[in-house]
Amino acid sequence: MTPPAAPSPVWHNLFRRRPPWAEEVAGLWAATPLFEGIPRREVLRLARDMHPRSFEEDEVVFRAGDVGAGAVLVLEGRVEIRVGAARVAELRGGDFFGEVALVREERRTADAVSTAPTRAAFFLRVDLEEWIDRAPRLGARFVTNLAAVLAERLRVANARLGA
C-alpha cells in the first residue's frame, strides 16, 4: 500500500479554522506588558498593520550588528537569542524581543535564530511613530510601558552580572 502523499502547499491549512491573523497577534501582544492599559481594539488596529514572517528551523531572524527596525513577537515556534556562542534566552509563542529598536535605530546586540519552524509578527518603529502621531495619549502609555520593560531587563542583567 502506498503511503498518503504529502499535503499540497496549495491546500495545506486551507480548511483549518484559526483566528484571523490580526486577532491572534493582538491577543498575544495585549498579554504583554508593552500593551498594558491599552484598549484591545487599539491593539487590534495596530496588529492589522504589523508584518508577518515565517522562519524555518535554524533560520536567522536577525544578526548582531544588523540595524534594528522594530520588535518581534513570536506567535508560535521557538527563537533562541545568542551572544557569540552563548545562548542567553529561548523564546516561545507570546514572547517578544528586539524592543530597543522601537526607540532607536541601533545595531542589534545579539543574534536571533529560530530553533523550530516559527511564525512571528514584526512591530516596526515607523508604525509606532505613526500611531503616536495618531493617538498620542495611548502612544505615551506604550512608551511608558516600554521604558518599564527595558528597565526590568536592565535590572535582571545587572543582577546576573553581580551574582
Wavefront OBJ file of the C-alpha trace (Angstrom):
o trace
v 0.000 0.000 0.000
v 1.331 3.429 -0.943
v 1.631 5.966 1.898
v -0.520 9.076 1.516
v 1.110 11.908 -0.392
v 2.386 14.940 1.496
v -0.178 17.747 1.623
v -0.033 20.156 -1.267
v 1.164 23.656 -0.262
v -1.803 24.990 -2.201
v -4.266 23.160 0.047
v -2.262 22.934 3.264
v -4.149 24.548 6.182
v -6.804 25.820 3.807
v -9.695 24.473 5.888
v -8.147 24.671 9.356
v -10.041 27.159 11.463
v -7.745 29.699 13.036
v -8.424 33.099 14.446
v -7.719 35.759 11.835
v -4.066 36.734 11.873
v -4.591 40.237 13.299
v -6.759 38.888 16.131
v -4.146 36.276 17.001
v -1.388 38.910 17.002
v -3.461 41.395 19.001
v -4.302 38.760 21.601
v -0.665 37.871 22.147
v 0.575 41.485 22.174
v -2.246 42.509 24.550
v -0.989 39.901 27.027
v 2.476 41.515 27.156
v 3.477 44.333 29.492
v 4.084 46.578 26.461
v 0.346 46.935 25.855
v -0.811 47.054 29.472
v -3.556 49.657 29.855
v -4.103 49.966 26.093
v -7.582 49.027 24.842
v -7.800 45.748 22.947
v -9.466 47.447 19.951
v -6.414 49.714 19.621
v -4.033 46.749 19.797
v -6.121 45.054 17.092
v -5.922 48.172 14.953
v -2.115 48.137 15.243
v -1.897 44.389 14.637
v -3.597 44.776 11.257
v -0.558 46.765 10.070
v 2.098 44.524 11.604
v 4.307 42.446 9.379
v 4.066 38.626 9.382
v 7.073 36.437 8.774
v 7.735 32.702 8.898
v 11.103 31.113 9.616
v 12.357 27.595 9.084
v 14.351 25.817 11.779
v 17.860 27.348 12.119
v 16.921 30.422 10.083
v 18.343 33.750 11.213
v 15.755 36.309 12.317
v 18.495 38.914 12.680
v 22.209 39.028 13.454
v 24.198 41.089 15.923
v 25.283 44.197 14.068
v 22.135 44.437 11.913
v 20.329 47.754 12.263
v 17.088 47.142 14.138
v 13.787 48.337 12.705
v 11.377 47.085 15.363
v 10.306 44.451 17.864
v 9.394 40.841 17.121
v 6.556 38.822 18.678
v 6.808 35.034 18.480
v 3.402 33.655 17.510
v 4.443 30.010 17.507
v 7.716 28.144 17.368
v 10.955 28.999 19.152
v 13.654 31.634 18.793
v 16.996 31.492 20.526
v 18.849 34.688 21.431
v 22.620 34.243 21.258
v 25.528 36.465 22.145
v 28.535 34.898 20.485
v 28.348 31.188 21.299
v 26.302 31.740 24.480
v 22.558 31.154 24.463
v 21.016 33.889 26.590
v 17.320 33.156 26.048
v 14.876 30.840 24.334
v 11.592 32.463 23.409
v 8.264 30.822 22.559
v 4.781 31.870 21.491
v 3.766 35.079 23.233
v 7.341 36.203 23.930
v 8.796 39.319 22.297
v 12.298 40.634 21.691
v 14.177 43.403 19.905
v 12.128 46.147 21.559
v 15.087 48.549 21.830
v 14.684 49.055 18.071
v 11.291 50.654 18.740
v 13.107 53.552 20.377
v 16.350 53.935 18.443
v 17.908 52.890 15.195
v 20.633 50.873 16.896
v 22.612 47.865 15.818
v 21.344 44.584 17.249
v 23.473 43.293 20.132
v 22.647 39.598 19.711
v 21.709 37.009 17.126
v 18.123 35.744 16.983
v 17.765 32.310 15.370
v 14.690 30.122 15.038
v 15.167 26.678 16.588
v 11.908 25.311 15.161
v 9.539 26.376 12.402
v 8.386 29.768 13.673
v 5.761 32.365 12.876
v 6.385 35.916 14.027
v 4.928 39.421 13.806
v 7.127 42.498 13.420
v 6.073 45.784 15.015
v 8.198 48.406 13.272
v 9.404 51.704 14.707
v 7.786 53.573 11.799
v 4.404 52.003 12.715
v 4.883 53.060 16.342
v 5.739 56.614 15.286
v 2.608 56.825 13.102
v 0.499 55.512 15.994
v 1.953 58.095 18.394
v 1.068 60.847 15.908
v -2.484 59.490 15.589
v -3.111 58.605 19.255
v -0.588 60.486 21.424
v -2.097 59.544 24.808
v -2.054 55.829 24.007
v 1.365 56.159 22.406
v 2.661 57.801 25.584
v 1.237 54.917 27.619
v 3.017 52.451 25.335
v 6.324 54.321 25.624
v 5.978 54.323 29.432
v 5.344 50.558 29.335
v 8.338 50.111 27.034
v 10.548 52.058 29.457
v 9.395 49.786 32.299
v 10.208 46.660 30.247
v 13.665 47.981 29.354
v 14.320 48.971 32.975
v 13.323 45.496 34.184
v 15.554 43.796 31.607
v 18.440 46.043 32.702
v 17.775 45.225 36.378
v 17.819 41.486 35.645
v 21.005 41.776 33.555
v 22.715 43.752 36.329
v 21.668 41.184 38.928
v 23.123 38.372 36.799
v 26.383 40.249 36.360
v 26.592 40.906 40.087
v 25.848 37.310 41.085
l 1 2 3 4 5 6 7 8 9 10 11 12 13 14 15 16 17 18 19 20 21 22 23 24 25 26 27 28 29 30 31 32 33 34 35 36 37 38 39 40 41 42 43 44 45 46 47 48 49 50 51 52 53 54 55 56 57 58 59 60 61 62 63 64 65 66 67 68 69 70 71 72 73 74 75 76 77 78 79 80 81 82 83 84 85 86 87 88 89 90 91 92 93 94 95 96 97 98 99 100 101 102 103 104 105 106 107 108 109 110 111 112 113 114 115 116 117 118 119 120 121 122 123 124 125 126 127 128 129 130 131 132 133 134 135 136 137 138 139 140 141 142 143 144 145 146 147 148 149 150 151 152 153 154 155 156 157 158 159 160 161 162 163
